[in-house]
Amino acid sequence: MSDALAPGGLLAATDAALRRARASGALQPIASEAQEIEEGGLRFAVRRLAGTPVAASGASRPDPFADPDPDLVVGRLSDTHLCLLNKFPVLDRHLLLVTRVFAPQQAWLDAADWAAWAACLAEIGGLGFYNGGPEAGASQAHKHLQVVPLPLGATGAELPIEPWLAAAPPGPGPVALPGPPFAHAFARIEPAAWRDPSSLARIAGAALAAVGVRAVAGPDGPRQSAPYNLLATRRWLLAVPRARGEAHGVAVNALGFAGSFVVGDAAGLERLRRVGPLAVLRAVAA
């Protein structure tokens, strides 16, 4: 059993895990080159992979989270969740919040999931994101939430979508932002809500309901009625319904709706430039 993380100890534990995983070779970062594409008043952050990703051929285990490599374990967040390093990160310090007992990725996010997310975001900040099923960019069937540090790009802003966020209507929400050309729901999160995971679950549930996604009965508990992406910081969350995992040859997970893309090669980068990030996001959103 992994050691429980002490309050306030996540950052130090992450640094220790990074040192250990780099030394042992357990961490296998995917080299990439940072690019930008400007469209619609946004400066989208694009990472073009350099060479063939190790993850494409090396991640063949049916459930890599069932018995994770000890060198990738940051620590135990709670009785229900472990914090792991992403073995194949494109972004540095990419954390995975994984259920200790298998649950499907399409299972409804509950208060325990939000408690794990809150513990990470409260201590280290950054951007939390969730890919609700393969059509939303999920690559593993075992339920996991994710956290990456900010900023995502090199523009000086925390997120490429900052202009959209700055134009958010007043009030808690859920509301539609005036900028995004796809279905979505935005909600502000007050600081007190992070001390109450049930409150966070209700806020997220309201945002998802606003885009037509609800909890439905499943064989092993509540499940989502449709695929979706969720983005969350300490100040807000954004829900986006999904129709497909890729469009125009560009794969999209939740980070796409934060303004961040990964393409496999120069041809993929040129295709994204030609089609435009906004057209890709419109095509994959429900």
Number of C-alpha atoms within 10 A of each C-alpha: 5 12 12 14 17 11 9 13 13 21 13 12 17 22 13 14 21 21 13 17 20 14 11 11 11 18 21 16 18 18 17 19 11 12 16 19 16 13 12 11 11 18 22 28 23 23 22 20 20 14 11 12 17 13 14 9 8 9 12 9 8 10 13 14 21 14 8 14 15 14 21 23 24 27 23 22 25 18 12 15 23 25 29 25 27 22 23 20 17 19 17 14 15 18 25 26 25 24 25 20 14 14 16 17 23 22 21 23 21 16 16 17 23 20 22 23 26 22 19 23 20 16 13 16 16 20 23 25 25 24 27 29 25 18 23 27 23 22 12 16 18 22 27 28 24 21 25 21 17 13 14 22 20 15 13 9 14 16 24 26 20 14 15 16 17 11 11 17 15 9 9 13 19 24 18 19 20 13 15 16 12 20 18 26 23 27 25 20 20 13 12 9 16 20 14 14 20 17 16 24 20 13 21 27 19 20 26 26 15 21 19 16 20 17 17 13 12 13 6 9 11 16 18 20 16 20 23 30 26 27 22 23 19 18 12 18 23 26 29 27 25 31 16 19 20 18 17 14 13 19 20 26 29 25 23 22 25 22 22 22 24 24 21 17 16 12 12 18 21 12 16 23 14 10 12 17 25 19 15 19 23 16 17 23 25 18
